[in-house]
Amino acid sequence: EVTQQLSELSASFEDDLQMLRGHAVEPAICQLEGWESANLLDCCGEERLRSWLQDCQRNADHLVGKAAQFALQWSELQAGVQREEDSPADAVATAAEGRLGAAVALMQ
């Protein structure tokens, strides 16, 4: 859902900038700010908005990558738990003893 929203935001970004560019700021506000004239895009800052969009895209890509990584790790964990549950009880003890023995050997 988030990637779809970001995709829609990216697709409409240039149109959104044009809409901001098309709305003039009231002369009284321009006078208060010391501007001769301005539009809403001038107030927001086009470069700032473009940078924000790039940051959003980069962060979304990072989060999607992390979600895929965690999904893979979760699948591997579930598969390992299922193998342990499916193996006979004495095999589990033997495997655990083997891992414990290896750990003790590493510590020596």
Buried (B, 14 or more C-beta within 10 A) or exposed (E): EEEEEBEEBBEEEEEBBEEBEEEEBEEEEBEEEEEEEBBBBBBEEEEEBEEEBEEBBEEBEEEEEEEEEEEEEEEEEEEEEEEEEEEEEEEEEEEEEEEEEEEEEEEE
